[in-house]
């Protein structure tokens, strides 16, 4: 780099640093790197400083100097290791910013006291997007959202011969799918057959309809059940491990598939989908937001308008668009609009779940279904946004109130369990389990890592730790254990009794209901086509995942979400690719 260019870049750095504000009083990383690195070390030696929206070039240079995320994780001695988490392999710039305050992405959900160089006291507001440009691109299919539904649709469409691009507004991929814990429901799978579990498509359909109060669209519920085993097989073919089979609330039999040992399903599936997308060189753009779906005069979808963090607005022309941008549980104003009684309630969702995809669909005439059906999950760790998976209860944990008494069938549907907890003193309860349950489910160890668990060598010690009457708690557990021995939960009619609680130590997590899932969204056909208010489909527009309505009715069963995203993601990708092939000149 010539000295003149270096002087210009250095001057520009000083100018940017002087004009950008940040929270907390700490200087941003660009300022902290002065004297150690030049602008060119991060941005390259071009005369024109340019950063792509996904910030790949900058991240490559970060890694070249500091090492990979995995290597950074090995160096860390902190109790909570920000470089080794369920988020997987994400960009350095998801947390570390050059010209604005850095902010650990973990803090979007977790209340860690986390130190980060160049950090502010609060998250930096979104960077203003540059002015619109005349730039235009052309692909076969645009997928909006990089969660499990979006990845699945993109991979399916790519494998059917389509040129695909995924647009994701967040700085990382994964969406809510990355946070999914319990598992993936499926009926008549090879894993069930290997374990001697008798299940059927009709039984899964019946459970889904019953759990949803029969408000579900029957045709969509049947598609979910009928294609579930195929979706498990598809994921397995991509390299996923779904060999462990358990049960979650509302299911008649064990049909919740997850990795061996009961590890969290979402992080595992997300990593598998990311890897497969990378192997196919699918174009994935983060820090990019679709602001408009484009149509021609006949109402056919022709592409999207994208606002890139660095590149500004531009157009992508396409033969089909798939909306896979999730629900709106992290949009408190919208939640309160539809369900005023949930105003101020915490959410278990990642910050990008604000309903943007639903808005994009309605802007081009898409109809909505079941928008008032919002699920609160009964077991969010009190004082946090961390979901305690239903699989903990499925593996034998019980719920007790502040008096130390059981008060509900732990595997009833989520709406009923949540209502039961809210009726207790303090509107919270304790999830109580023993070392046997802990060892049966690998992901429980993560709750210890997050300091969410109270423990005791005996039930009396545990009672003291959580401040409930010891004699009552001991009697409660003894009564439950007798039910396990007798194979009959006389008091609450719990259908499954997997194990007694007799193996010390004993543990408890205080839990409260939190906004978890929005069952409503864009109305779709069984082919994942978006339906307009006049009942006709919108040509070229498809949708899959949580941003659609009708599959779950008034209440989603645990384990049906991942099943929905994979099944309808595959359908959307296949049908969008077919449309693209048929419209080629």
C-alpha positions, 0 to 999 in steps of 0.5 A, a space after each residue: 500500500 502506498 504511503 499516500 493511501 495509508 495516510 488517507 485511510 488513517 485520516 478516514 479512520 480518525 474521522 469515523 472514530 470521531 463522528 460515531 457515538 457509542 455507549 458506556 464510554 469505552 473506545 471502539 475497536 478501531 480506536 483501540 487498534 491504532 498503533 497496532 494495525 492500519 485500516 488496510 489490515 482490516 479492510 484491505 489495501 484497496 483505494 476504496 474502503 469496502 465491507 461486504 454486508 456479511 463482513 467476511 473480509 473483516 472476519 477473515 482478518 480477525 481470525 488471521 490475527 487472533 485465531 478461530 472461534 474454537 481456538 479463542 475458546 480454548 484460550 478462555 479461562 472464564 466460567 462462561 466461555 463466550 467463544 464456545 457456545 450453542 451459537 456455533 461458529 459465528 462471525 467475530 463481528 457478531 459481537 466485536 465492532 470496529 467503529 461502534 460499541 461492541 456488544 456480546 451477542 450472548 447478552 441478548 438473552 443471558 444476563 452475564 457479567 461479560 467483559 468485551 473489548 470496546 464494549 458499551 453499556 447497552 447494545 448499539 442501535 442498528 447501523 443506518 443503511 446507505 442510500 438505495 442503489 441501482 444494483 440488481 442481481 438475478 437468482 432463481 429463489 430468494 429465501 428470507 430467514 436463515 433458521 432451520 426452515 430457511 436452510 432446509 428450503 434452500 438446501 432442498 431447492 439447491 439440490 433440485 437445481 435452483 440457484 438460491 440466496 438466503 437473506 438474514 437480517 441478524 448478524 448470525 444464522 440459526 434463528 430460534 431453531 438454534 435455541 430449540 432444546 427438546 427434540 423433533 416429533 416424528 411418527 413411524 421412524 426407523 429409530 422408533 422401530 429399533 426401540 420397539 415403540 409403536 406409533 403411527 401417523 394417525 396417532 401423531 395427527 390425533 395428538 397434534 389436533 387434540 393439543 391444538 384444541 382442534 383449531 388446527 387446519 386438519 390438512 396441514 396437521 396431517 402433512 406434518 404427521 405424514 411427512 415427519 418420518 421422512 424429515 427425520 430421514 432427510 436430516 439423518 442423511 445430511 449427517 444429523 444424529 436423531 437416534 435418542 427418542 423421548 417424550 414431550 407434553 401431549 404425546 401418547 408415545 415416545 416420538 421426540 427425536 434428539 441426539 444421543 444422550 439427550 443433547 439439545 436438538 436445535 444447535 445440532 441441527 443448525 450446525 448440520 444445516 450450516 455445514 451442508 449449505 456451506 458444502 453446496 456454496 449456497 449464498 448466505 448474507 447476514 446483516 441484510 434485511 428484506 424490506 419489500 417483496 416485489 411483484 409485477 402488474 399481474 401480482 406475481 412475485 418477481 423478487 425482493 428489495 434488500 437493505 444491506 448493512 454496508 451495501 445499501 438497498 439493492 434488488 434481487 430478481 427471482 422466480 420465487 420467494 420463500 418467507 422463513 423468517 419466524 414468528 414474533 415472540 420477541 416483539 412485545 408490542 405485537 404480543 401485547 396487541 394480540 394478547 394484552 394479558 401477556 404484556 411485560 412477560 419475558 420471552 425465550 426467543 432470540 432478538 430477531 423474532 419480531 414478525 418481519 416476514 409476516 409483515 412482508 407477506 401481508 404487504 403483498 396481500 397475504 392472509 393471516 391465520 390464528 394470530 391471537 394464538 400465542 404460546 407461553 412456555 411453562 418453564 423459563 428459568 426465573 429471572 432469565 430468558 433461558 428455556 428449561 426444555 420440556 425434555 427435563 420433565 419428560 425424563 422424570 422431573 416434577 413440578 412443585 410449588 412454594 409449599 413443596 407440593 405437586 400441583 399439575 400433570 407435568 406432561 400436560 400441554 404447555 398452555 395448561 401447565 403454564 396456567 397451573 404455574 401462574 395460579 401458584 403463589 409467586 406465579 412460579 414453581 420449582 422443577 425438581 429432579 435427581 441425579 438420575 434425571 440429570 444423567 439421562 439428559 445431557 443438556 441439563 449440564 448446561 443449566 448448571 453452567 448457567 448457575 440456574 440450579 439449586 442443589 442438596 445432598 438430600 431432599 431436606 437440604 434441597 428444601 432449605 436451599 429453595 425455602 420450601 417446607 422439608 417435610 412437605 417436599 419429602 412427602 411429595 417426592 415419596 408419593 410420586 415415587 410410589 406412583 412410579 412403583 405402582 405405575 399409576 399417578 393416582 393424583 395427577 394422572 401423568 401418563 408416563 412415569 419414566 423413573 423414580 427420584 431416589 438418586 442423590 443429589 437432588 436439584 431444583 430450578 425455579 421456573 416461570 412461564 414466558 412467551 415462547 411461540 406464536 402459532 399464528 402467521 401467514 395462511 398457507 396451502 399444503 404446498 407451502 404457497 401463501 394464500 391471499 385474502 381472496 382465497 387464491 395463492 400468490 404466484 411465486 410466494 411460499 412460506 414455511 416455519 413459525 411465521 405461518 399459521 394453521 399447523 398447531 391450532 391454539 397450542 403447539 405440542 413440544 417437539 412439533 416445531 422442528 418437525 414443522 420447520 423441516 417438513 414445510 421447509 422441504 415442501 417450500 423448497 421443492 415447490 419453489 424449485 419446480 416453479 423456477 424450472 417451469 418459468 425458465 425461458 
